[in-house]
Amino acid sequence: MIPDNNENNNNLYFLAFSKNKVTIYEYDVDLSKNIVDDINDEIKRCEEEDEKNKINENTVPMTNDEKKVDMNHIRNNNIINNNTNNTNQIKKSTNKFNNDFVLNRGIKIYKEYDDVELATCTNDYKKIILVRKSDLNVAEIIDIKSENKNVTCIKTKTQIKRIITSPRDNYIVLHCQYKPDITNTNLYVYKLNVKSSKKKKKKDKKNSECENIKGEENSVGKENDNYEEEKKNINMNNNNVPIHNNNNNSDNNESTNDNIIYNENLIIELTLKSYSNKNWPFFKWSDSESICTCLINNQVYIYKDNNFNTTVNKLKLDNIEFFDISPELNNKKGILIATYEQGSKGNPSIFKIFHIDNLNKHIYSKNFFNSDEIKLKWNKNGSSLLLQIHTQVDKEKQSYYGSSNLYFIDTVTLKDVNVMTNKGLIYDTIWSNNQNKFYVCKGEIPAEIVLHDKNGNVSHSYGRHKFNTLKLNYNEKLLLTGGFGNLSGDISIWNTSTKKEITKTKSSCAVICEFFNDGKHFLTATTHPRLRVDNNLKIFKYNGLIVSRINFEELYNVIILPFNKIKFQQTEEPVDINLEHTTFTTIY
């Protein structure tokens, strides 16, 4: 069981959704403290062994006849040997060595779940929600930290497509496949954590309706008893490199304490024939869950105190493409609703902001021509937002990827600032909630990284770089800038106080990049189907060194699990290295 807020446990946890499997990994951070010394010691040891092998080869005596026979072999292979033998001996301490050295280094498997089609976590990261391939109509809710394998099942009539929980995890939303010949509804909201509505049954292989959920895993566990006995605490990954595994927590193990809990507390069910993926999640709650909103057929329905029997208000707009609600405003001033109506027949697209207490008149609006999509990012207290407008086709033909605009909108003064003053795209934006500032990566590649103050004015420029991604660690002392996707994978780490670059590193072909909750490590992942080969996950220290790597046949998603509250102390000096020529950085 993972310790709860144990100050002595600073290990990192993350979930990897790979081919047919979800695995929760634990990384031992103690192994990253001395990784430079460990690598140098291992390189030195390998070089000493290579030197001894060379000496032994040179000291073996040969007869005259053996020398004559060997001369032809030497002449035929002289070029190859001269160009590769010595080089390969040296490279043993670079490419091959480094990949092997950090592969699964410090990694332990905490839990595994097989036969998985869909996987997500609750917002508190205490539970994992799975849909198995063996039964696509059943959602399993499993407590990650529990030693007992209690499983809550929610069964639907059609295949489950998407799942999300409310901010405080009191409700779960299931979006299912629409099949009117089976059922007229396909969008469901269930109440979680209500004991009175749960129906508990002990595991019975003959009578349990949910037995087929785990049927494949249990049969595998039975057929492979000898194998499980032999492997004990070792699990082999795709590359046959051992990873420590706590079998007591494995999903494949039989347990007499298993219980199936049926959640039948359905709150509301709706029919959703047509929808836009941009509006997912279709139900959007306020942070306190006192207000819930839902968009159906150009109408935003508003529910209060999760009473879904009665709507307290409705907002009807023509051609509404997107809506979102703000964080709860300071001093209990309520919630704002932002909407976007797509223009048609020469009419402009319209962005509006309403106060939830008065939906008859908007408090802010802005018109746009030729806008194809928008993105919204609110600050922590809803006093400001960033509105990104993107057009797929650039009429000026300056960019193959279209054109972008970014507006900073103050929801208190209702004033806006056009942040995008030059040509190019908006690649990424991120709020610094601690200081109510925001960072923007914009322009033509190499893009400019700019820090703006709480009024939208330029505060600092980090210069132009080949980056398109921005990430802040949890206490916002470090800013990560990366160039992923169609860029080369360069990464820079910046000190947000001094605005100086700490170090550089690289993660080629990365799709996912996230900081761990300790603020000192981050991971990158190359995922399927963006890249169908060389799927992997890498863990870095903030000084740019790769401390561990896991290879996958197919990797779909990675989720950081912030189980432990870890204090960030920037006590280690960054390693000032040239990443293209050092022996321990050729593992990209």
C-alpha positions as CSV (number, residue, x, y, z in Angstrom):
1,M,0.0,0.0,0.0
2,I,1.3,3.5,-0.9
3,P,2.0,5.5,2.3
4,D,-0.3,8.4,2.9
5,N,1.6,11.7,3.1
6,N,4.7,9.9,4.5
7,E,7.4,12.5,4.7
8,N,10.0,9.8,4.3
9,N,8.6,8.6,1.0
10,N,9.5,11.0,-1.8
11,N,9.1,8.4,-4.5
12,L,7.3,9.3,-7.7
13,Y,4.2,7.5,-9.1
14,F,2.7,7.5,-12.5
15,L,0.2,5.5,-14.6
16,A,1.1,4.2,-18.1
17,F,-1.7,3.0,-20.4
18,S,0.0,0.7,-22.9
19,K,-1.2,-2.1,-25.2
20,N,-4.1,-3.9,-23.4
21,K,-2.7,-2.9,-20.0
22,V,-2.6,-0.2,-17.4
23,T,0.5,-0.2,-15.1
24,I,1.1,2.0,-12.1
25,Y,4.9,2.5,-11.7
26,E,6.9,3.8,-8.7
27,Y,10.2,5.5,-9.3
28,D,12.9,5.5,-6.5
29,V,14.1,9.1,-6.4
30,D,17.2,8.1,-4.4
31,L,18.7,6.6,-7.5
32,S,18.6,9.9,-9.3
33,K,20.7,11.8,-6.7
34,N,24.0,10.3,-7.6
35,I,23.3,9.3,-11.2
36,V,26.3,11.3,-12.6
37,D,28.7,9.5,-10.3
38,D,27.1,6.2,-11.0
39,I,27.4,6.7,-14.8
40,N,31.0,7.8,-14.6
41,D,31.9,4.9,-12.3
42,E,30.2,2.4,-14.7
43,I,31.9,4.0,-17.7
44,K,35.2,3.8,-16.0
45,R,34.7,0.1,-15.1
46,C,33.7,-0.7,-18.7
47,E,36.7,1.1,-20.1
48,E,39.0,-0.8,-17.7
49,E,37.5,-4.1,-18.8
50,D,37.9,-3.1,-22.5
51,E,41.5,-2.2,-21.9
52,K,42.2,-5.6,-20.2
53,N,40.5,-7.4,-23.1
54,K,42.8,-5.5,-25.6
55,I,45.9,-6.4,-23.6
56,N,44.9,-10.1,-23.4
57,E,44.2,-10.2,-27.2
58,N,47.6,-8.6,-27.9
59,T,49.6,-10.9,-25.6
60,V,48.3,-14.2,-27.1
61,P,51.3,-15.7,-29.0
62,M,50.9,-16.9,-32.6
63,T,53.0,-19.3,-34.7
64,N,54.3,-18.3,-38.1
65,D,51.8,-20.5,-39.9
66,E,49.0,-19.0,-37.9
67,K,50.3,-15.5,-38.8
68,K,50.3,-16.3,-42.5
69,V,46.8,-17.7,-42.4
70,D,45.6,-14.7,-40.5
71,M,47.1,-12.1,-42.8
72,N,44.5,-12.7,-45.6
73,H,41.7,-12.2,-43.0
74,I,43.3,-9.0,-41.8
75,R,43.8,-7.6,-45.3
76,N,40.1,-8.4,-46.2
77,N,38.8,-6.8,-43.0
78,N,41.3,-4.1,-42.4
79,I,39.1,-1.2,-43.4
80,I,36.1,-2.5,-41.4
81,N,38.2,-3.3,-38.4
82,N,40.1,0.0,-38.3
83,N,36.9,2.0,-38.6
84,T,34.7,0.0,-36.3
85,N,36.6,-2.0,-33.7
86,N,38.2,0.8,-31.8
87,T,35.1,3.0,-32.3
88,N,32.8,0.3,-31.0
89,Q,34.9,-0.2,-27.9
90,I,34.6,3.5,-27.2
91,K,30.9,3.7,-28.0
92,K,30.2,0.9,-25.6
93,S,30.3,3.6,-22.9
94,T,28.0,5.9,-24.9
95,N,24.9,4.8,-26.9
96,K,24.7,1.1,-25.9
97,F,25.8,1.6,-22.3
98,N,23.6,4.6,-21.5
99,N,20.5,3.0,-22.9
100,D,21.1,-0.2,-20.9
101,F,22.1,1.7,-17.8
102,V,18.9,3.9,-17.4
103,L,16.5,1.3,-18.8
104,N,14.0,0.6,-16.0
105,R,16.4,2.1,-13.5
106,G,14.7,2.7,-10.2
107,I,11.4,1.5,-11.6
108,K,9.0,-0.8,-9.6
109,I,5.6,-2.0,-10.7
110,Y,3.0,-1.1,-8.0
111,K,-0.1,-2.4,-9.7
112,E,-1.2,-3.8,-13.1
113,Y,-4.5,-4.1,-14.8
114,D,-4.9,-6.3,-17.9
115,D,-7.4,-6.4,-20.8
116,V,-8.0,-2.6,-20.7
117,E,-9.8,-0.7,-23.4
118,L,-10.3,2.7,-21.6
119,A,-8.6,4.1,-18.6
120,T,-8.8,7.3,-16.6
121,C,-8.4,8.6,-13.0
122,T,-10.5,10.5,-10.6
123,N,-9.4,14.1,-9.9
124,D,-7.9,13.2,-6.6
125,Y,-6.0,10.4,-8.2
126,K,-7.1,8.0,-5.5
127,K,-9.2,5.8,-7.9
128,I,-8.7,4.4,-11.4
129,I,-11.6,3.9,-13.7
130,L,-11.3,1.1,-16.3
131,V,-13.3,-0.3,-19.2
132,R,-12.2,-3.8,-20.1
133,K,-12.1,-5.2,-23.6
134,S,-14.0,-8.3,-22.4
135,D,-17.0,-6.1,-21.4
136,L,-17.2,-2.6,-23.0
137,N,-20.5,-1.9,-21.3
138,V,-19.0,-1.9,-17.7
139,A,-17.0,0.8,-16.0
140,E,-14.9,-0.4,-13.0
141,I,-13.9,2.0,-10.3
142,I,-11.0,0.7,-8.3
143,D,-9.3,2.3,-5.2
144,I,-5.6,2.4,-6.1
145,K,-4.4,2.5,-2.5
146,S,-6.7,-0.1,-1.1
147,E,-5.1,-3.5,-0.3
148,N,-8.5,-5.2,-0.8
149,K,-9.5,-5.4,-4.4
150,N,-13.0,-3.9,-4.1
151,V,-14.4,-3.0,-7.5
152,T,-17.4,-0.8,-8.1
153,C,-19.2,-1.6,-11.4
154,I,-21.4,0.6,-13.4
155,K,-23.1,-1.3,-16.2
156,T,-24.6,0.4,-19.3
157,K,-26.6,-0.9,-22.2
158,T,-24.1,0.3,-24.9
159,Q,-20.4,0.6,-25.2
160,I,-18.8,3.2,-23.0
161,K,-16.8,5.8,-25.0
162,R,-15.7,8.4,-22.5
163,I,-15.6,8.9,-18.7
164,I,-15.0,11.9,-16.5
165,T,-15.7,12.7,-12.8
166,S,-16.8,16.0,-11.3
167,P,-14.2,18.3,-9.6
168,R,-14.7,16.7,-6.2
169,D,-15.3,13.2,-7.5
170,N,-18.9,13.1,-6.2
171,Y,-20.3,12.3,-9.6
172,I,-19.2,10.4,-12.7
173,V,-20.3,11.0,-16.3
174,L,-20.5,8.2,-18.8
175,H,-20.8,9.0,-22.5
176,C,-21.9,5.8,-24.4
177,Q,-22.5,4.8,-28.0
178,Y,-25.8,5.9,-29.3
179,K,-27.9,2.9,-30.4
180,P,-31.7,3.8,-30.5
181,D,-32.6,0.1,-31.2
182,I,-31.1,-0.8,-27.8
183,T,-31.8,2.3,-25.7
184,N,-32.8,5.9,-26.3
185,T,-30.2,7.4,-23.9
186,N,-26.4,7.5,-24.1
187,L,-25.3,10.1,-21.5
188,Y,-25.4,9.2,-17.8
189,V,-24.5,10.8,-14.5
190,Y,-24.1,8.6,-11.5
191,K,-23.6,9.6,-7.8
192,L,-20.4,8.2,-6.3
193,N,-19.6,7.3,-2.7
194,V,-23.1,6.7,-1.6
195,K,-23.2,3.6,0.6
196,S,-27.0,3.4,0.7
197,S,-27.2,3.0,-3.0
198,K,-24.5,0.4,-3.3
199,K,-25.3,-3.3,-3.7
200,K,-22.4,-5.4,-2.4
201,K,-21.9,-9.0,-3.5
202,K,-19.1,-11.4,-2.8
203,K,-17.3,-12.7,-5.8
204,D,-19.2,-15.7,-7.2
205,K,-17.9,-17.2,-10.4
206,K,-21.3,-18.7,-11.3
207,N,-23.7,-15.9,-10.4
208,S,-21.7,-12.6,-10.6
209,E,-22.7,-10.5,-13.6
210,C,-19.4,-8.7,-13.5
211,E,-17.3,-11.9,-13.5
212,N,-16.6,-11.6,-17.2
213,I,-14.8,-8.3,-16.5
214,K,-12.0,-10.2,-14.8
215,G,-12.5,-13.6,-16.4
216,E,-9.5,-13.4,-18.6
217,E,-7.2,-12.2,-15.9
218,N,-8.4,-14.9,-13.4
219,S,-8.0,-17.7,-15.9
220,V,-4.5,-16.5,-16.7
221,G,-3.7,-16.4,-13.1
222,K,-4.9,-20.0,-12.7
223,E,-3.2,-21.4,-15.7
224,N,0.1,-19.8,-14.9
225,D,0.4,-20.6,-11.2
226,N,3.8,-22.1,-11.8
227,Y,4.9,-19.1,-13.7
228,E,3.7,-16.7,-11.0
229,E,5.6,-18.8,-8.4
230,E,8.8,-18.7,-10.4
231,K,8.8,-15.0,-11.1
232,K,8.0,-14.1,-7.5
233,N,8.8,-10.4,-7.2
234,I,10.1,-9.9,-10.8
235,N,8.1,-8.8,-13.8
236,M,9.6,-8.7,-17.3
237,N,8.8,-5.8,-19.5
238,N,8.7,-5.7,-23.3
239,N,12.5,-5.7,-23.5
240,N,13.0,-8.5,-21.1
241,V,14.7,-6.2,-18.6
242,P,13.5,-7.0,-15.0
243,I,11.4,-4.5,-13.2
244,H,10.6,-5.1,-9.5
245,N,7.0,-6.0,-8.9
246,N,5.0,-6.3,-5.7
247,N,2.8,-9.3,-6.6
248,N,0.6,-8.8,-3.6
249,N,-0.9,-5.7,-5.4
250,S,-1.1,-7.3,-8.8
251,D,-4.5,-7.3,-10.5
252,N,-3.9,-10.8,-11.7
253,N,-3.8,-12.4,-8.2
254,E,-6.7,-14.1,-6.7
255,S,-8.0,-12.7,-3.5
256,T,-10.7,-14.0,-1.1
257,N,-11.5,-10.4,-0.2
258,D,-12.6,-9.4,-3.7
259,N,-16.1,-7.7,-3.7
260,I,-18.2,-6.5,-6.6
261,I,-20.1,-3.3,-5.7
262,Y,-22.9,-2.3,-8.0
263,N,-23.5,1.4,-8.4
264,E,-27.1,1.8,-9.4
265,N,-27.5,5.4,-8.2
266,L,-28.3,7.0,-11.6
267,I,-29.0,10.7,-11.2
268,I,-29.8,11.7,-14.8
269,E,-29.8,10.2,-18.3
270,L,-30.0,12.1,-21.5
271,T,-30.0,11.6,-25.3
272,L,-27.1,13.0,-27.2
273,K,-27.4,12.4,-30.9
274,S,-25.0,15.0,-32.2
275,Y,-22.2,16.7,-30.3
276,S,-18.9,18.4,-30.7
277,N,-15.8,16.9,-29.1
278,K,-14.7,20.4,-28.2
279,N,-17.5,20.6,-25.6
280,W,-16.3,17.5,-23.7
281,P,-16.9,17.1,-20.8
282,F,-20.6,17.7,-21.6
283,F,-21.4,18.3,-17.9
284,K,-19.3,21.0,-16.4
285,W,-19.3,21.7,-12.7
286,S,-18.1,24.7,-10.6
287,D,-15.1,23.9,-8.3
288,S,-17.4,23.5,-5.3
289,E,-19.9,21.4,-7.4
290,S,-22.7,23.8,-6.4
291,I,-23.4,24.6,-10.0
292,C,-23.6,22.2,-12.9
293,T,-24.1,23.1,-16.6
294,C,-24.8,21.0,-19.7
295,L,-25.0,21.9,-23.4
296,I,-27.7,20.1,-25.4
297,N,-29.2,21.3,-28.7
298,N,-27.9,24.9,-28.6
299,Q,-29.1,25.3,-25.0
300,V,-27.0,25.5,-21.8
301,Y,-28.9,24.0,-19.0
302,I,-28.0,25.1,-15.4
303,Y,-28.6,23.0,-12.4
304,K,-28.0,24.1,-8.8
305,D,-26.9,21.9,-5.8
306,N,-26.9,18.9,-8.2
307,N,-30.7,18.8,-8.3
308,F,-31.0,17.5,-11.9
309,N,-34.8,17.2,-11.7
310,T,-35.2,21.0,-12.2
311,T,-33.1,23.5,-14.2
312,V,-32.7,26.9,-12.5
313,N,-32.0,28.6,-15.8
314,K,-31.3,28.1,-19.5
315,L,-29.2,29.9,-22.0
316,K,-30.3,29.5,-25.6
317,L,-28.0,30.7,-28.5
318,D,-27.9,30.0,-32.2
319,N,-25.1,27.9,-33.6
320,I,-23.3,27.6,-30.3
321,E,-20.1,25.6,-30.8
322,F,-18.4,25.9,-27.5
323,F,-19.1,26.9,-23.9
324,D,-17.1,26.9,-20.6
325,I,-17.6,28.1,-17.1
326,S,-15.1,30.1,-15.0
327,P,-13.6,29.2,-11.7
328,E,-15.7,30.5,-8.8
329,L,-15.1,34.3,-8.5
330,N,-13.6,35.9,-5.4
331,N,-15.9,37.2,-2.6
332,K,-18.6,34.8,-3.7
333,K,-19.4,36.8,-6.8
334,G,-20.7,33.8,-8.7
335,I,-19.6,32.2,-11.9
336,L,-19.1,33.4,-15.5
337,I,-20.2,31.5,-18.6
338,A,-18.3,31.9,-21.8
339,T,-19.9,30.9,-25.2
340,Y,-18.8,30.8,-28.8
341,E,-21.2,31.0,-31.7
342,Q,-20.0,30.0,-35.1
343,G,-20.7,32.5,-37.8
344,S,-22.5,31.6,-41.1
345,K,-23.7,33.2,-44.3
346,G,-21.3,36.1,-44.0
347,N,-22.1,36.7,-40.3
348,P,-19.2,36.9,-37.9
349,S,-18.5,34.4,-35.1
350,I,-19.3,35.8,-31.7
351,F,-17.6,35.2,-28.3
352,K,-19.7,36.2,-25.3
353,I,-19.4,36.2,-21.5
354,F,-22.5,36.0,-19.2
355,H,-22.8,36.2,-15.5
356,I,-24.7,33.1,-14.3
357,D,-27.2,35.2,-12.3
358,N,-28.2,37.2,-15.4
359,L,-28.3,35.2,-18.7
360,N,-30.6,37.7,-20.4
361,K,-27.7,40.0,-21.3
362,H,-24.0,39.3,-21.9
363,I,-21.4,41.5,-20.1
364,Y,-18.8,41.1,-22.9
365,S,-18.7,40.2,-26.6
366,K,-16.2,40.1,-29.4
367,N,-16.8,39.4,-33.1
368,F,-14.5,37.4,-35.4
369,F,-14.4,36.7,-39.1
370,N,-12.9,33.5,-40.5
371,S,-12.4,31.9,-37.1
372,D,-12.5,28.1,-37.1
373,E,-11.9,27.2,-33.4
374,I,-11.2,28.8,-30.0
375,K,-9.4,27.8,-26.8
376,L,-10.0,29.3,-23.4
377,K,-7.8,29.4,-20.3
378,W,-9.0,31.0,-17.1
379,N,-6.7,32.2,-14.4
380,K,-7.1,30.8,-10.9
381,N,-9.9,33.1,-9.7
382,G,-11.7,33.8,-12.9
383,S,-10.7,37.5,-13.0
384,S,-9.0,37.1,-16.4
385,L,-8.9,34.7,-19.3
386,L,-6.9,34.0,-22.4
387,L,-9.0,33.7,-25.6
388,Q,-7.1,32.0,-28.5
389,I,-8.7,32.2,-32.0
390,H,-7.4,30.0,-34.7
391,T,-8.0,30.0,-38.5
392,Q,-7.2,26.9,-40.4
393,V,-6.4,28.7,-43.7
394,D,-4.2,31.8,-43.7
395,K,-5.7,34.1,-46.4
396,E,-2.4,36.0,-46.6
397,K,-0.7,32.7,-47.4
398,Q,2.0,33.4,-44.8
399,S,1.7,30.0,-43.0
400,Y,0.7,26.5,-44.0
401,Y,-0.8,26.0,-40.5
402,G,-3.2,28.9,-40.6
403,S,-3.1,32.0,-38.4
404,S,-3.8,32.7,-34.7
405,N,-4.8,35.6,-32.4
406,L,-4.6,35.7,-28.7
407,Y,-6.6,38.1,-26.4
408,F,-6.2,38.8,-22.8
409,I,-9.6,39.7,-21.3
410,D,-10.0,41.2,-17.9
411,T,-13.4,40.0,-16.7
412,V,-13.6,42.7,-14.0
413,T,-12.9,45.8,-16.1
414,L,-14.1,44.0,-19.3
415,K,-11.1,45.3,-21.2
416,D,-9.1,43.2,-23.6
417,V,-5.5,43.3,-25.0
418,N,-4.4,41.8,-28.3
419,V,-1.4,39.8,-27.3
420,M,-0.6,38.5,-30.8
421,T,0.8,41.6,-32.5
422,N,3.0,39.8,-35.0
423,K,2.4,37.2,-37.7
424,G,2.6,33.5,-36.9
425,L,0.8,31.1,-34.5
426,I,0.1,30.8,-30.9
427,Y,1.7,27.5,-29.9
428,D,1.1,27.4,-26.2
429,T,-0.1,29.5,-23.2
430,I,0.1,28.9,-19.5
431,W,-1.0,30.8,-16.4
432,S,1.3,31.4,-13.5
433,N,-1.5,31.2,-10.9
434,N,0.8,32.1,-7.9
435,Q,1.6,35.5,-9.4
436,N,-1.4,35.9,-11.8
437,K,0.9,36.2,-14.8
438,F,1.0,34.2,-18.0
439,Y,3.5,32.9,-20.5
440,V,3.0,32.8,-24.3
441,C,4.9,30.9,-27.0
442,K,4.1,32.7,-30.2
443,G,5.2,33.8,-33.7
444,E,7.0,32.1,-36.5
445,I,9.5,29.4,-35.7
446,P,11.8,30.1,-33.9
447,A,9.0,31.2,-31.7
448,E,9.3,33.9,-29.0
449,I,8.6,33.0,-25.3
450,V,7.1,36.0,-23.6
451,L,6.0,36.7,-20.0
452,H,3.0,39.0,-19.5
453,D,1.9,40.7,-16.3
454,K,-1.6,40.6,-14.8
455,N,-2.7,43.4,-17.1
456,G,-1.6,41.7,-20.3
457,N,1.5,43.9,-20.7
458,V,4.9,42.3,-21.7
459,S,7.0,41.8,-18.7
460,H,9.9,39.8,-20.0
461,S,11.0,38.1,-23.2
462,Y,13.0,34.8,-23.1
463,G,14.1,35.2,-26.7
464,R,13.4,33.1,-29.8
465,H,13.8,29.4,-29.8
466,K,12.5,26.3,-31.6
467,F,9.9,25.6,-28.9
468,N,6.1,25.0,-29.0
469,T,5.4,23.8,-25.4
470,L,5.4,25.5,-22.0
471,K,5.2,23.8,-18.6
472,L,5.6,25.1,-15.0
473,N,6.4,22.9,-12.1
474,Y,3.9,22.9,-9.2
475,N,5.5,25.7,-7.2
476,E,6.3,27.6,-10.4
477,K,10.0,28.0,-9.7
478,L,10.9,26.3,-13.0
479,L,9.7,26.9,-16.5
480,L,10.1,24.1,-19.1
481,T,10.1,25.1,-22.7
482,G,10.2,22.3,-25.3
483,G,10.0,21.7,-29.0
484,F,7.9,18.6,-29.6
485,G,5.7,17.2,-32.4
486,N,7.3,18.2,-35.7
487,L,10.3,19.9,-33.9
488,S,13.5,18.2,-32.8
489,G,12.6,17.7,-29.1
490,D,14.9,20.3,-27.6
491,I,14.2,21.2,-24.0
492,S,15.3,24.1,-21.8
493,I,14.7,24.6,-18.1
494,W,14.5,28.2,-16.8
495,N,14.6,29.8,-13.4
496,T,11.4,31.9,-13.2
497,S,12.9,34.2,-10.6
498,T,16.2,35.1,-12.3
499,K,14.7,34.5,-15.8
500,K,18.0,32.6,-16.6
501,E,18.3,29.3,-18.4
502,I,19.4,26.5,-16.0
503,T,20.2,23.7,-18.5
504,K,19.3,22.2,-21.8
505,T,18.4,18.6,-22.7
506,K,16.5,16.8,-25.4
507,S,13.7,14.2,-25.9
508,S,13.2,13.4,-29.6
509,C,9.7,12.5,-30.8
510,A,8.1,13.3,-27.5
511,V,4.3,13.8,-27.4
512,I,3.7,14.1,-23.6
513,C,5.7,16.2,-21.2
514,E,4.7,16.8,-17.6
515,F,6.4,17.7,-14.3
516,F,6.2,15.4,-11.3
517,N,4.7,16.6,-8.1
518,D,8.2,16.9,-6.4
519,G,9.0,19.8,-8.9
520,K,12.5,18.3,-9.5
521,H,11.6,15.6,-12.1
522,F,9.6,15.6,-15.3
523,L,8.8,12.9,-17.8
524,T,8.4,12.8,-21.6
525,A,6.6,10.1,-23.5
526,T,6.5,9.0,-27.1
527,T,3.0,7.6,-27.7
528,H,0.9,5.7,-30.2
529,P,-0.5,6.4,-32.7
530,R,1.6,9.6,-33.2
531,L,4.6,7.4,-33.5
532,R,4.0,3.7,-34.1
533,V,7.6,2.6,-33.3
534,D,10.0,3.3,-30.4
535,N,7.3,4.2,-27.9
536,N,8.9,5.0,-24.6
537,L,8.8,7.0,-21.4
538,K,11.7,9.0,-20.0
539,I,12.2,10.5,-16.6
540,F,14.5,13.6,-16.3
541,K,15.9,15.6,-13.4
542,Y,15.5,19.3,-13.6
543,N,19.3,19.6,-14.4
544,G,18.6,17.8,-17.7
545,L,19.8,14.3,-17.0
546,I,17.8,11.3,-18.0
547,V,17.5,9.1,-14.9
548,S,15.3,6.3,-16.1
549,R,13.6,5.0,-19.3
550,I,10.8,2.4,-20.0
551,N,10.2,1.0,-23.5
552,F,6.8,0.0,-24.7
553,E,5.5,-1.8,-27.7
554,E,2.5,0.6,-27.8
555,L,2.1,3.4,-25.3
556,Y,-1.2,5.5,-25.4
557,N,-1.1,7.8,-22.4
558,V,0.8,8.7,-19.2
559,I,-0.7,10.3,-16.0
560,I,1.2,11.6,-13.1
561,L,-0.1,10.3,-9.8
562,P,0.7,12.9,-7.1
563,F,0.2,10.7,-4.1
564,N,2.8,12.4,-1.8
565,K,3.2,16.1,-1.0
566,I,6.9,16.7,-1.6
567,K,8.7,19.9,-0.7
568,F,10.8,21.4,-3.5
569,Q,14.4,22.4,-2.6
570,Q,16.6,23.6,-5.3
571,T,19.9,22.6,-3.6
572,E,21.6,20.8,-6.4
573,E,23.6,22.8,-8.9
574,P,22.7,22.2,-12.5
575,V,25.0,20.2,-14.7
576,D,26.6,22.5,-17.3
577,I,27.0,20.1,-20.2
578,N,27.0,20.0,-24.0
579,L,24.4,17.4,-24.6
580,E,25.5,16.5,-28.1
581,H,29.0,15.3,-27.0
582,T,28.8,14.0,-23.5
583,T,28.9,10.2,-22.9
584,F,25.7,10.1,-20.8
585,T,23.4,12.1,-23.0
586,T,23.3,9.9,-26.1
587,I,20.3,8.0,-24.8
588,Y,17.7,10.2,-26.4
